[in-house]
Amino acid sequence: MSDAALDGARGVLAAHGLPVEVERAGHAGDMLLVTAPPERIEDVRACAADLRKLGFRYVTIEIVPDA
């Protein structure tokens, strides 16, 4: 299911060269789960402040070697 915040998150990450998977998580839906390979963790971390501005309280990274 897509929404404006998820679309915004995809846009922020893609603008930084990160076409990664994202989804909402958590009971309140205020957690963003980003699936990324280990070598891109710092790149995702660099986007965290912009992702939180979209309304996500938490940004989590799921490390997947083959993402």
N, CA, C and O atoms as a Tripos MOL2 file, in Angstrom:
@<TRIPOS>MOLECULE
protein
  268   267    67     0     0
PROTEIN
NO_CHARGES

@<TRIPOS>ATOM
      1 N           0.8420   -1.1730    0.0000 N.3       1 MET1
      2 CA          0.0000    0.0000    0.0000 C.3       1 MET1
      3 C           0.8900    1.2390    0.0000 C.2       1 MET1
      4 O           1.8420    1.3210    0.7760 O.2       1 MET1
      5 N           0.5900    2.1790   -0.8470 N.am      2 SER2
      6 CA          1.4100    3.3610   -0.9890 C.3       2 SER2
      7 C           0.6980    4.5620   -0.3640 C.2       2 SER2
      8 O          -0.5310    4.6160   -0.3360 O.2       2 SER2
      9 N           1.4550    5.4950    0.1220 N.am      3 ASP3
     10 CA          0.9040    6.7500    0.5970 C.3       3 ASP3
     11 C           1.9240    7.8520    0.3220 C.2       3 ASP3
     12 O           3.0380    7.5810   -0.1250 O.2       3 ASP3
     13 N           1.5360    9.0830    0.5900 N.am      4 ALA4
     14 CA          2.4030   10.2190    0.2640 C.3       4 ALA4
     15 C           3.7430   10.1620    0.9970 C.2       4 ALA4
     16 O           4.7770   10.4800    0.4100 O.2       4 ALA4
     17 N           3.7400    9.7630    2.2700 N.am      5 ALA5
     18 CA          4.9970    9.7030    3.0250 C.3       5 ALA5
     19 C           5.9290    8.6350    2.4520 C.2       5 ALA5
     20 O           7.1360    8.8540    2.3480 O.2       5 ALA5
     21 N           5.3760    7.4900    2.0830 N.am      6 LEU6
     22 CA          6.2160    6.4420    1.4920 C.3       6 LEU6
     23 C           6.7500    6.8820    0.1340 C.2       6 LEU6
     24 O           7.9140    6.6440   -0.1910 O.2       6 LEU6
     25 N           5.8920    7.5260   -0.6590 N.am      7 ASP7
     26 CA          6.3530    8.0320   -1.9540 C.3       7 ASP7
     27 C           7.4480    9.0720   -1.7500 C.2       7 ASP7
     28 O           8.4290    9.1000   -2.4920 O.2       7 ASP7
     29 N           7.2780    9.9240   -0.7440 N.am      8 GLY8
     30 CA          8.3040   10.9180   -0.4290 C.3       8 GLY8
     31 C           9.6080   10.2690   -0.0070 C.2       8 GLY8
     32 O          10.6870   10.7060   -0.4060 O.2       8 GLY8
     33 N           9.5040    9.2200    0.8050 N.am      9 ALA9
     34 CA         10.7050    8.5000    1.2510 C.3       9 ALA9
     35 C          11.4340    7.8820    0.0580 C.2       9 ALA9
     36 O          12.6590    7.9470   -0.0360 O.2       9 ALA9
     37 N          10.6720    7.2900   -0.8400 N.am     10 ARG10
     38 CA         11.2970    6.7210   -2.0460 C.3      10 ARG10
     39 C          12.0110    7.8080   -2.8430 C.2      10 ARG10
     40 O          13.1050    7.5930   -3.3660 O.2      10 ARG10
     41 N          11.3790    8.9790   -2.9290 N.am     11 GLY11
     42 CA         11.9770   10.0930   -3.6610 C.3      11 GLY11
     43 C          13.2570   10.5890   -3.0190 C.2      11 GLY11
     44 O          14.2490   10.8300   -3.7070 O.2      11 GLY11
     45 N          13.2380   10.7430   -1.7040 N.am     12 VAL12
     46 CA         14.4420   11.1890   -0.9780 C.3      12 VAL12
     47 C          15.5830   10.2090   -1.2030 C.2      12 VAL12
     48 O          16.7040   10.6090   -1.5160 O.2      12 VAL12
     49 N          15.2920    8.9320   -1.0440 N.am     13 LEU13
     50 CA         16.3400    7.9170   -1.1800 C.3      13 LEU13
     51 C          16.8310    7.8100   -2.6290 C.2      13 LEU13
     52 O          18.0310    7.6750   -2.8680 O.2      13 LEU13
     53 N          15.9140    7.8700   -3.5870 N.am     14 ALA14
     54 CA         16.3060    7.7950   -5.0010 C.3      14 ALA14
     55 C          17.1680    9.0000   -5.3910 C.2      14 ALA14
     56 O          18.0940    8.8660   -6.1900 O.2      14 ALA14
     57 N          16.8660   10.1690   -4.8320 N.am     15 ALA15
     58 CA         17.6590   11.3660   -5.1270 C.3      15 ALA15
     59 C          19.1030   11.2190   -4.6570 C.2      15 ALA15
     60 O          20.0010   11.8970   -5.1550 O.2      15 ALA15
     61 N          19.3120   10.3310   -3.6980 N.am     16 HIS16
     62 CA         20.6610   10.0430   -3.2070 C.3      16 HIS16
     63 C          21.2240    8.7560   -3.8160 C.2      16 HIS16
     64 O          22.1860    8.1850   -3.3020 O.2      16 HIS16
     65 N          20.6180    8.3100   -4.9060 N.am     17 GLY17
     66 CA         21.1130    7.1160   -5.5980 C.3      17 GLY17
     67 C          20.7850    5.8220   -4.8840 C.2      17 GLY17
     68 O          21.4980    4.8300   -5.0350 O.2      17 GLY17
     69 N          19.7060    5.8210   -4.1020 N.am     18 LEU18
     70 CA         19.3340    4.6450   -3.3080 C.3      18 LEU18
     71 C          17.9510    4.1280   -3.7100 C.2      18 LEU18
     72 O          16.9740    4.4160   -3.0190 O.2      18 LEU18
     73 N          17.8440    3.3900   -4.7810 N.am     19 PRO19
     74 CA         16.5470    2.8110   -5.1460 C.3      19 PRO19
     75 C          16.2750    1.5610   -4.3000 C.2      19 PRO19
     76 O          16.2960    0.4400   -4.8080 O.2      19 PRO19
     77 N          16.0220    1.7700   -3.0110 N.am     20 VAL20
     78 CA         15.8390    0.6710   -2.0770 C.3      20 VAL20
     79 C          14.3530    0.4830   -1.7600 C.2      20 VAL20
     80 O          13.5250    1.3340   -2.0850 O.2      20 VAL20
     81 N          14.0350   -0.6270   -1.1310 N.am     21 GLU21
     82 CA         12.6600   -0.9110   -0.7250 C.3      21 GLU21
     83 C          12.3450   -0.1970    0.5850 C.2      21 GLU21
     84 O          13.1870   -0.1250    1.4800 O.2      21 GLU21
     85 N          11.1240    0.3290    0.6910 N.am     22 VAL22
     86 CA         10.6820    0.9640    1.9250 C.3      22 VAL22
     87 C           9.2730    0.4960    2.2560 C.2      22 VAL22
     88 O           8.4880    0.1740    1.3640 O.2      22 VAL22
     89 N           8.9640    0.4620    3.5390 N.am     23 GLU23
     90 CA          7.6100    0.1430    3.9820 C.3      23 GLU23
     91 C           7.3850    0.7330    5.3620 C.2      23 GLU23
     92 O           8.3290    1.0270    6.0960 O.2      23 GLU23
     93 N           6.1160    0.9000    5.6980 N.am     24 ARG24
     94 CA          5.7460    1.3710    7.0380 C.3      24 ARG24
     95 C           5.7890    0.1950    7.9920 C.2      24 ARG24
     96 O           5.5400   -0.9490    7.6100 O.2      24 ARG24
     97 N           6.1090    0.4970    9.2340 N.am     25 ALA25
     98 CA          6.1290   -0.5410   10.2670 C.3      25 ALA25
     99 C           5.7100    0.0940   11.5880 C.2      25 ALA25
    100 O           5.5170    1.3060   11.6820 O.2      25 ALA25
    101 N           5.5780   -0.7370   12.5870 N.am     26 GLY26
    102 CA          5.2150   -0.2670   13.9100 C.3      26 GLY26
    103 C           3.7210   -0.1570   14.0870 C.2      26 GLY26
    104 O           2.9710   -0.0420   13.1180 O.2      26 GLY26
    105 N           3.3030   -0.1920   15.3180 N.am     27 HIS27
    106 CA          1.8800   -0.1460   15.6570 C.3      27 HIS27
    107 C           1.2130    1.1180   15.1280 C.2      27 HIS27
    108 O           0.0980    1.0590   14.6110 O.2      27 HIS27
    109 N           1.8800    2.2510   15.2520 N.am     28 ALA28
    110 CA          1.3040    3.5240   14.8190 C.3      28 ALA28
    111 C           1.6360    3.8510   13.3650 C.2      28 ALA28
    112 O           1.1840    4.8690   12.8410 O.2      28 ALA28
    113 N           2.4220    2.9970   12.7110 N.am     29 GLY29
    114 CA          2.8180    3.2630   11.3310 C.3      29 GLY29
    115 C           3.7990    4.4150   11.2140 C.2      29 GLY29
    116 O           3.9670    4.9880   10.1380 O.2      29 GLY29
    117 N           4.4550    4.7570   12.3320 N.am     30 ASP30
    118 CA          5.3740    5.8850   12.3170 C.3      30 ASP30
    119 C           6.8370    5.4740   12.1640 C.2      30 ASP30
    120 O           7.7470    6.2690   12.3980 O.2      30 ASP30
    121 N           7.0430    4.2350   11.7730 N.am     31 MET31
    122 CA          8.3880    3.7080   11.5620 C.3      31 MET31
    123 C           8.5750    3.4160   10.0710 C.2      31 MET31
    124 O           7.7210    2.7930    9.4410 O.2      31 MET31
    125 N           9.6750    3.8600    9.5290 N.am     32 LEU32
    126 CA         10.0130    3.5620    8.1460 C.3      32 LEU32
    127 C          11.0650    2.4640    8.1510 C.2      32 LEU32
    128 O          12.1040    2.5960    8.7980 O.2      32 LEU32
    129 N          10.8000    1.4070    7.4470 N.am     33 LEU33
    130 CA         11.7460    0.3050    7.3120 C.3      33 LEU33
    131 C          12.3660    0.3960    5.9210 C.2      33 LEU33
    132 O          11.6660    0.3200    4.9110 O.2      33 LEU33
    133 N          13.6780    0.5570    5.8810 N.am     34 VAL34
    134 CA         14.4160    0.6610    4.6230 C.3      34 VAL34
    135 C          15.2530   -0.6030    4.4810 C.2      34 VAL34
    136 O          16.0400   -0.9310    5.3700 O.2      34 VAL34
    137 N          15.0910   -1.3020    3.3850 N.am     35 THR35
    138 CA         15.8730   -2.5050    3.1110 C.3      35 THR35
    139 C          17.0340   -2.1110    2.2010 C.2      35 THR35
    140 O          16.8270   -1.6280    1.0880 O.2      35 THR35
    141 N          18.2580   -2.3220    2.6870 N.am     36 ALA36
    142 CA         19.4370   -1.8780    1.9520 C.3      36 ALA36
    143 C          20.5900   -2.8450    2.1470 C.2      36 ALA36
    144 O          20.6570   -3.5410    3.1600 O.2      36 ALA36
    145 N          21.5030   -2.8940    1.1770 N.am     37 PRO37
    146 CA         22.6960   -3.7210    1.3380 C.3      37 PRO37
    147 C          23.6550   -3.0690    2.3330 C.2      37 PRO37
    148 O          23.6090   -1.8540    2.5260 O.2      37 PRO37
    149 N          24.5200   -3.8570    2.9650 N.am     38 PRO38
    150 CA         25.4200   -3.3390    4.0080 C.3      38 PRO38
    151 C          26.2690   -2.1470    3.5650 C.2      38 PRO38
    152 O          26.5190   -1.2380    4.3560 O.2      38 PRO38
    153 N          26.7040   -2.1450    2.3350 N.am     39 GLU39
    154 CA         27.5840   -1.0660    1.8790 C.3      39 GLU39
    155 C          26.8560    0.2660    1.6830 C.2      39 GLU39
    156 O          27.5030    1.2790    1.4190 O.2      39 GLU39
    157 N          25.5280    0.2880    1.8050 N.am     40 ARG40
    158 CA         24.7580    1.5280    1.6390 C.3      40 ARG40
    159 C          24.1800    2.0640    2.9520 C.2      40 ARG40
    160 O          23.4200    3.0320    2.9390 O.2      40 ARG40
    161 N          24.5320    1.4480    4.0790 N.am     41 ILE41
    162 CA         23.9790    1.8630    5.3690 C.3      41 ILE41
    163 C          24.2650    3.3350    5.6600 C.2      41 ILE41
    164 O          23.3620    4.0720    6.0570 O.2      41 ILE41
    165 N          25.4830    3.7610    5.4720 N.am     42 GLU42
    166 CA         25.8310    5.1600    5.7510 C.3      42 GLU42
    167 C          25.0770    6.1100    4.8350 C.2      42 GLU42
    168 O          24.7220    7.2130    5.2510 O.2      42 GLU42
    169 N          24.8280    5.7030    3.5990 N.am     43 ASP43
    170 CA         24.0630    6.5390    2.6730 C.3      43 ASP43
    171 C          22.6240    6.7050    3.1620 C.2      43 ASP43
    172 O          22.0600    7.7960    3.0880 O.2      43 ASP43
    173 N          22.0380    5.6250    3.6590 N.am     44 VAL44
    174 CA         20.6800    5.6970    4.2040 C.3      44 VAL44
    175 C          20.6820    6.5670    5.4630 C.2      44 VAL44
    176 O          19.8020    7.4090    5.6410 O.2      44 VAL44
    177 N          21.6570    6.3660    6.3180 N.am     45 ARG45
    178 CA         21.7610    7.1780    7.5440 C.3      45 ARG45
    179 C          21.8290    8.6610    7.2300 C.2      45 ARG45
    180 O          21.2620    9.4730    7.9620 O.2      45 ARG45
    181 N          22.5090    9.0240    6.1610 N.am     46 ALA46
    182 CA         22.6430   10.4220    5.7690 C.3      46 ALA46
    183 C          21.2940   11.0330    5.3820 C.2      46 ALA46
    184 O          21.1380   12.2540    5.4110 O.2      46 ALA46
    185 N          20.3360   10.2060    5.0280 N.am     47 CYS47
    186 CA         19.0010   10.6630    4.6200 C.3      47 CYS47
    187 C          18.0050   10.6700    5.7690 C.2      47 CYS47
    188 O          16.8740   11.1240    5.5940 O.2      47 CYS47
    189 N          18.3910   10.1830    6.9280 N.am     48 ALA48
    190 CA         17.4510    9.9720    8.0350 C.3      48 ALA48
    191 C          16.7150   11.2430    8.4430 C.2      48 ALA48
    192 O          15.5070   11.1920    8.6770 O.2      48 ALA48
    193 N          17.3930   12.3710    8.5350 N.am     49 ALA49
    194 CA         16.7250   13.6110    8.9480 C.3      49 ALA49
    195 C          15.6390   14.0030    7.9490 C.2      49 ALA49
    196 O          14.5500   14.4210    8.3420 O.2      49 ALA49
    197 N          15.9350   13.8670    6.6630 N.am     50 ASP50
    198 CA         14.9290   14.1850    5.6390 C.3      50 ASP50
    199 C          13.7580   13.2110    5.6930 C.2      50 ASP50
    200 O          12.6130   13.6010    5.4620 O.2      50 ASP50
    201 N          14.0380   11.9570    5.9950 N.am     51 LEU51
    202 CA         12.9760   10.9590    6.0950 C.3      51 LEU51
    203 C          12.0860   11.2340    7.3050 C.2      51 LEU51
    204 O          10.8700   11.0580    7.2350 O.2      51 LEU51
    205 N          12.6770   11.6570    8.3920 N.am     52 ARG52
    206 CA         11.8760   11.9950    9.5850 C.3      52 ARG52
    207 C          10.9900   13.2080    9.3340 C.2      52 ARG52
    208 O           9.9020   13.3040    9.9020 O.2      52 ARG52
    209 N          11.4310   14.1210    8.5040 N.am     53 LYS53
    210 CA         10.6160   15.2960    8.1610 C.3      53 LYS53
    211 C           9.3320   14.8940    7.4350 C.2      53 LYS53
    212 O           8.3770   15.6700    7.3930 O.2      53 LYS53
    213 N           9.3030   13.7100    6.8740 N.am     54 LEU54
    214 CA          8.1150   13.2240    6.1770 C.3      54 LEU54
    215 C           7.0740   12.6760    7.1530 C.2      54 LEU54
    216 O           5.9810   12.2850    6.7430 O.2      54 LEU54
    217 N           7.4100   12.6470    8.4350 N.am     55 GLY55
    218 CA          6.4650   12.1910    9.4420 C.3      55 GLY55
    219 C           6.8130   10.8730   10.1070 C.2      55 GLY55
    220 O           6.0600   10.3810   10.9480 O.2      55 GLY55
    221 N           7.9410   10.3000    9.7380 N.am     56 PHE56
    222 CA          8.3610    9.0490   10.3670 C.3      56 PHE56
    223 C           9.1270    9.3590   11.6460 C.2      56 PHE56
    224 O          10.0900   10.1260   11.6320 O.2      56 PHE56
    225 N           8.7020    8.7680   12.7350 N.am     57 ARG57
    226 CA          9.3770    8.9930   14.0070 C.3      57 ARG57
    227 C          10.6930    8.2240   14.0630 C.2      57 ARG57
    228 O          11.6790    8.6990   14.6280 O.2      57 ARG57
    229 N          10.6950    7.0450   13.4770 N.am     58 TYR58
    230 CA         11.8690    6.1830   13.4620 C.3      58 TYR58
    231 C          12.1870    5.7810   12.0310 C.2      58 TYR58
    232 O          11.2900    5.5590   11.2170 O.2      58 TYR58
    233 N          13.4760    5.6920   11.7400 N.am     59 VAL59
    234 CA         13.9460    5.1600   10.4600 C.3      59 VAL59
    235 C          14.8130    3.9710   10.8020 C.2      59 VAL59
    236 O          15.8360    4.1120   11.4720 O.2      59 VAL59
    237 N          14.4080    2.7950   10.3430 N.am     60 THR60
    238 CA         15.1830    1.5840   10.6090 C.3      60 THR60
    239 C          15.7200    1.0320    9.3070 C.2      60 THR60
    240 O          15.1300    1.2160    8.2420 O.2      60 THR60
    241 N          16.8440    0.3550    9.4110 N.am     61 ILE61
    242 CA         17.4870   -0.2140    8.2300 C.3      61 ILE61
    243 C          17.5660   -1.7230    8.4040 C.2      61 ILE61
    244 O          18.1400   -2.2280    9.3690 O.2      61 ILE61
    245 N          16.9810   -2.4230    7.4550 N.am     62 GLU62
    246 CA         17.1170   -3.8800    7.4100 C.3      62 GLU62
    247 C          18.2650   -4.1770    6.4550 C.2      62 GLU62
    248 O          18.2140   -3.8230    5.2780 O.2      62 GLU62
    249 N          19.2880   -4.8230    6.9660 N.am     63 ILE63
    250 CA         20.4650   -5.1080    6.1540 C.3      63 ILE63
    251 C          20.2550   -6.4290    5.4290 C.2      63 ILE63
    252 O          20.0780   -7.4820    6.0410 O.2      63 ILE63
    253 N          20.2820   -6.3370    4.1070 N.am     64 VAL64
    254 CA         20.0850   -7.5110    3.2700 C.3      64 VAL64
    255 C          21.2380   -7.5710    2.2680 C.2      64 VAL64
    256 O          21.3480   -6.7000    1.4040 O.2      64 VAL64
    257 N          22.0900   -8.5770    2.3710 N.am     65 PRO65
    258 CA         23.2610   -8.6440    1.4940 C.3      65 PRO65
    259 C          22.9340   -8.5800    0.0080 C.2      65 PRO65
    260 O          23.7200   -8.0400   -0.7700 O.2      65 PRO65
    261 N          21.7970   -9.1180   -0.3960 N.am     66 ASP66
    262 CA         21.4740   -9.1480   -1.8240 C.3      66 ASP66
    263 C          20.4180   -8.1380   -2.2140 C.2      66 ASP66
    264 O          19.7530   -8.3150   -3.2350 O.2      66 ASP66
    265 N          20.2400   -7.0760   -1.4280 N.am     67 ALA67
    266 CA         19.1920   -6.0760   -1.7330 C.3      67 ALA67
    267 C          19.5420   -5.2790   -2.9570 C.2      67 ALA67
    268 O          18.7820   -4.3980   -3.3590 O.2      67 ALA67
@<TRIPOS>BOND
     1     1     2 1
     2     2     3 1
     3     3     4 2
     4     3     5 am
     5     5     6 1
     6     6     7 1
     7     7     8 2
     8     7     9 am
     9     9    10 1
    10    10    11 1
    11    11    12 2
    12    11    13 am
    13    13    14 1
    14    14    15 1
    15    15    16 2
    16    15    17 am
    17    17    18 1
    18    18    19 1
    19    19    20 2
    20    19    21 am
    21    21    22 1
    22    22    23 1
    23    23    24 2
    24    23    25 am
    25    25    26 1
    26    26    27 1
    27    27    28 2
    28    27    29 am
    29    29    30 1
    30    30    31 1
    31    31    32 2
    32    31    33 am
    33    33    34 1
    34    34    35 1
    35    35    36 2
    36    35    37 am
    37    37    38 1
    38    38    39 1
    39    39    40 2
    40    39    41 am
    41    41    42 1
    42    42    43 1
    43    43    44 2
    44    43    45 am
    45    45    46 1
    46    46    47 1
    47    47    48 2
    48    47    49 am
    49    49    50 1
    50    50    51 1
    51    51    52 2
    52    51    53 am
    53    53    54 1
    54    54    55 1
    55    55    56 2
    56    55    57 am
    57    57    58 1
    58    58    59 1
    59    59    60 2
    60    59    61 am
    61    61    62 1
    62    62    63 1
    63    63    64 2
    64    63    65 am
    65    65    66 1
    66    66    67 1
    67    67    68 2
    68    67    69 am
    69    69    70 1
    70    70    71 1
    71    71    72 2
    72    71    73 am
    73    73    74 1
    74    74    75 1
    75    75    76 2
    76    75    77 am
    77    77    78 1
    78    78    79 1
    79    79    80 2
    80    79    81 am
    81    81    82 1
    82    82    83 1
    83    83    84 2
    84    83    85 am
    85    85    86 1
    86    86    87 1
    87    87    88 2
    88    87    89 am
    89    89    90 1
    90    90    91 1
    91    91    92 2
    92    91    93 am
    93    93    94 1
    94    94    95 1
    95    95    96 2
    96    95    97 am
    97    97    98 1
    98    98    99 1
    99    99   100 2
   100    99   101 am
   101   101   102 1
   102   102   103 1
   103   103   104 2
   104   103   105 am
   105   105   106 1
   106   106   107 1
   107   107   108 2
   108   107   109 am
   109   109   110 1
   110   110   111 1
   111   111   112 2
   112   111   113 am
   113   113   114 1
   114   114   115 1
   115   115   116 2
   116   115   117 am
   117   117   118 1
   118   118   119 1
   119   119   120 2
   120   119   121 am
   121   121   122 1
   122   122   123 1
   123   123   124 2
   124   123   125 am
   125   125   126 1
   126   126   127 1
   127   127   128 2
   128   127   129 am
   129   129   130 1
   130   130   131 1
   131   131   132 2
   132   131   133 am
   133   133   134 1
   134   134   135 1
   135   135   136 2
   136   135   137 am
   137   137   138 1
   138   138   139 1
   139   139   140 2
   140   139   141 am
   141   141   142 1
   142   142   143 1
   143   143   144 2
   144   143   145 am
   145   145   146 1
   146   146   147 1
   147   147   148 2
   148   147   149 am
   149   149   150 1
   150   150   151 1
   151   151   152 2
   152   151   153 am
   153   153   154 1
   154   154   155 1
   155   155   156 2
   156   155   157 am
   157   157   158 1
   158   158   159 1
   159   159   160 2
   160   159   161 am
   161   161   162 1
   162   162   163 1
   163   163   164 2
   164   163   165 am
   165   165   166 1
   166   166   167 1
   167   167   168 2
   168   167   169 am
   169   169   170 1
   170   170   171 1
   171   171   172 2
   172   171   173 am
   173   173   174 1
   174   174   175 1
   175   175   176 2
   176   175   177 am
   177   177   178 1
   178   178   179 1
   179   179   180 2
   180   179   181 am
   181   181   182 1
   182   182   183 1
   183   183   184 2
   184   183   185 am
   185   185   186 1
   186   186   187 1
   187   187   188 2
   188   187   189 am
   189   189   190 1
   190   190   191 1
   191   191   192 2
   192   191   193 am
   193   193   194 1
   194   194   195 1
   195   195   196 2
   196   195   197 am
   197   197   198 1
   198   198   199 1
   199   199   200 2
   200   199   201 am
   201   201   202 1
   202   202   203 1
   203   203   204 2
   204   203   205 am
   205   205   206 1
   206   206   207 1
   207   207   208 2
   208   207   209 am
   209   209   210 1
   210   210   211 1
   211   211   212 2
   212   211   213 am
   213   213   214 1
   214   214   215 1
   215   215   216 2
   216   215   217 am
   217   217   218 1
   218   218   219 1
   219   219   220 2
   220   219   221 am
   221   221   222 1
   222   222   223 1
   223   223   224 2
   224   223   225 am
   225   225   226 1
   226   226   227 1
   227   227   228 2
   228   227   229 am
   229   229   230 1
   230   230   231 1
   231   231   232 2
   232   231   233 am
   233   233   234 1
   234   234   235 1
   235   235   236 2
   236   235   237 am
   237   237   238 1
   238   238   239 1
   239   239   240 2
   240   239   241 am
   241   241   242 1
   242   242   243 1
   243   243   244 2
   244   243   245 am
   245   245   246 1
   246   246   247 1
   247   247   248 2
   248   247   249 am
   249   249   250 1
   250   250   251 1
   251   251   252 2
   252   251   253 am
   253   253   254 1
   254   254   255 1
   255   255   256 2
   256   255   257 am
   257   257   258 1
   258   258   259 1
   259   259   260 2
   260   259   261 am
   261   261   262 1
   262   262   263 1
   263   263   264 2
   264   263   265 am
   265   265   266 1
   266   266   267 1
   267   267   268 2
@<TRIPOS>SUBSTRUCTURE
     1 MET1         2 RESIDUE 1 A MET
     2 SER2         6 RESIDUE 1 A SER
     3 ASP3        10 RESIDUE 1 A ASP
     4 ALA4        14 RESIDUE 1 A ALA
     5 ALA5        18 RESIDUE 1 A ALA
     6 LEU6        22 RESIDUE 1 A LEU
     7 ASP7        26 RESIDUE 1 A ASP
     8 GLY8        30 RESIDUE 1 A GLY
     9 ALA9        34 RESIDUE 1 A ALA
    10 ARG10       38 RESIDUE 1 A ARG
    11 GLY11       42 RESIDUE 1 A GLY
    12 VAL12       46 RESIDUE 1 A VAL
    13 LEU13       50 RESIDUE 1 A LEU
    14 ALA14       54 RESIDUE 1 A ALA
    15 ALA15       58 RESIDUE 1 A ALA
    16 HIS16       62 RESIDUE 1 A HIS
    17 GLY17       66 RESIDUE 1 A GLY
    18 LEU18       70 RESIDUE 1 A LEU
    19 PRO19       74 RESIDUE 1 A PRO
    20 VAL20       78 RESIDUE 1 A VAL
    21 GLU21       82 RESIDUE 1 A GLU
    22 VAL22       86 RESIDUE 1 A VAL
    23 GLU23       90 RESIDUE 1 A GLU
    24 ARG24       94 RESIDUE 1 A ARG
    25 ALA25       98 RESIDUE 1 A ALA
    26 GLY26      102 RESIDUE 1 A GLY
    27 HIS27      106 RESIDUE 1 A HIS
    28 ALA28      110 RESIDUE 1 A ALA
    29 GLY29      114 RESIDUE 1 A GLY
    30 ASP30      118 RESIDUE 1 A ASP
    31 MET31      122 RESIDUE 1 A MET
    32 LEU32      126 RESIDUE 1 A LEU
    33 LEU33      130 RESIDUE 1 A LEU
    34 VAL34      134 RESIDUE 1 A VAL
    35 THR35      138 RESIDUE 1 A THR
    36 ALA36      142 RESIDUE 1 A ALA
    37 PRO37      146 RESIDUE 1 A PRO
    38 PRO38      150 RESIDUE 1 A PRO
    39 GLU39      154 RESIDUE 1 A GLU
    40 ARG40      158 RESIDUE 1 A ARG
    41 ILE41      162 RESIDUE 1 A ILE
    42 GLU42      166 RESIDUE 1 A GLU
    43 ASP43      170 RESIDUE 1 A ASP
    44 VAL44      174 RESIDUE 1 A VAL
    45 ARG45      178 RESIDUE 1 A ARG
    46 ALA46      182 RESIDUE 1 A ALA
    47 CYS47      186 RESIDUE 1 A CYS
    48 ALA48      190 RESIDUE 1 A ALA
    49 ALA49      194 RESIDUE 1 A ALA
    50 ASP50      198 RESIDUE 1 A ASP
    51 LEU51      202 RESIDUE 1 A LEU
    52 ARG52      206 RESIDUE 1 A ARG
    53 LYS53      210 RESIDUE 1 A LYS
    54 LEU54      214 RESIDUE 1 A LEU
    55 GLY55      218 RESIDUE 1 A GLY
    56 PHE56      222 RESIDUE 1 A PHE
    57 ARG57      226 RESIDUE 1 A ARG
    58 TYR58      230 RESIDUE 1 A TYR
    59 VAL59      234 RESIDUE 1 A VAL
    60 THR60      238 RESIDUE 1 A THR
    61 ILE61      242 RESIDUE 1 A ILE
    62 GLU62      246 RESIDUE 1 A GLU
    63 ILE63      250 RESIDUE 1 A ILE
    64 VAL64      254 RESIDUE 1 A VAL
    65 PRO65      258 RESIDUE 1 A PRO
    66 ASP66      262 RESIDUE 1 A ASP
    67 ALA67      266 RESIDUE 1 A ALA
